[in-house]
Amino acid sequence: MSADLDAGHPSTSRYGAQRVQREAIAVAIGSAINAVLGVAFWAFSARFVAPDELGVMTAVLSVITAVGSVIAAGVGDAYTAILPAVGRDRPAVFRRGLRLTTVLSTVAGIVSGLVVITSLSEVRGDYAVAAVVVVGIIAWSAYGLQSATLIAIGRANWTPPSNIAHGVAKIVVLPVLCATIAWQSVPLAVVIASAGMVVVLRPSIRRLIDTGDGLPTSGTISAGQAMVEFHRVVSRTTALSGLNLGVLALTPFLVTLFAGPEDGARFALVFAIVSTLDFIGASMAVSLAVHASAEPASAGAMAKRLMARAGVVTVLGSVGAAAVVPTALHVLNPAYDRGTTLAVVVVLCAGSIIRLPYLMWAALRQSERRLRAPLVLSGATAILLFAMMPACCAALGAVGAAWVVLAHQAVLTAGAGIVFGRKYFGESARGREALSRGSSRKKEKR
């Protein structure tokens, strides 16, 4: 991957309604690759690690990915809202985000490591596990921020090869760890692969931003305004990702805590596979935020097209997951019976489908840097999830946890649609399209 591949294109070609289609396809391909390799990774995990041990490992990994993803999404979403609009001052914003990510991930890693070894009885007092959590959060947040940066600078076509390298690295490292140290093999494999991708790609990304290759040199906001906006947006996007993405990513830990390691392992395996469907819609939403920020007149039309495409892919993926995952897990390890696993798969897939309208609406709000409404809605649904999880896990185990996640997703979308969505996808979208058509007619007359 080289900047030379993109040379020769006009700077304005990196953003806009025409570019968003290509970017969304690249993101969808990257998500599909991630899904396939993720299934392979978790298949290895189910085959080589006993359910009671895997439940503990997935609980540790869920804390790493939950906290790391919150930090990466918080800064990364601010990148998608600011970098397309800032012009020549892009490097200063980029470096500010890197420094902020490093500080946040280090502090959050230390706190999270201590929480894990005090709340989870199976690893209580194990400071080596705490160290894995600290290093893991730093590596995962850096890797997640890297993916968001690529999309924010119009290089979504880099995400498929990046996902391939990351997925293959996890699959190669996991059996080696299982055969050698046989300790926290699953989280360690993810941490090693993530850190490796950061080391390989960060210099190239830094060079692209410093040289401005193929990126607009003029911005719609000044340098001073960009920094003010960046800090304001980071605080809100971090809070939003924590209440939304972070809460969901933490659910395997909660299931292990409230239902035991075996139910935690079953839920974590299915959740990890089904989450790849969620990433398709979420990644397309990130692309929407980037291009809607650069070309707001076309935001509503872009959102509708991307939601339709994401819906088709998610529904097809859900059907495939329901058909394959229960039998595959049972073959890999008979401890995972088909009936219970199928119930978890179906309920979680339904949640992924229901979540799509909320993701697109939240991306549109992000592109405008107006996040108060998503914050309120996400806060309310986070409280709902934490309130329901202990009782539902105790009564129904992994299946109960899946129903809690579905309820969380349904309330998010219902809230966005009933309270806020009509305004955005109705009058505002028509106004933007009319504005876009009027602009096109003026250009034709000229």
Secondary structure, DSSP 8 states (H G I E B T S, - for coil): --GGGGTTS-GGGGSSHHHHHHHHHHHHHHHHHHHHHHHHHHHHHHHHS-HHHHHHHHHHHHHHHHHHHHHHHHHHHHHHHHHHHHGGGHHHHHHHHHHHHHHHHHHHHHHHHHHHHHH-GGGTT-HHHHHHHHHHHHHHHHHHHHHHHHHHTT-GGGHHHHHHHHHHHHHHHHHHHHHTT-SSHHHHHHHHHHHHHHHHHHHHHHHHHHHTTTS-SS-SS-HHHHHHHHHHHHHHHHHHHIIIIIHHHTHHHHHHHHH-HHHHHHHHHHHHHHHHHHHHHHHHHHHHHHHHHH-GGGHHHHHHHHHHHHHHHHHHHHHHHHHHHHHHHHHH-TTS-HHHHHHHHHHHHHHHHHHHHHHHHHHHHHHTT--HHHHHHHHHHHHHHHHHHHHHHHHHTHHHHHHHHHHHHHHHHHHIIIIIIHHIIIIIHHHHHHHHHHHHHHHHH-
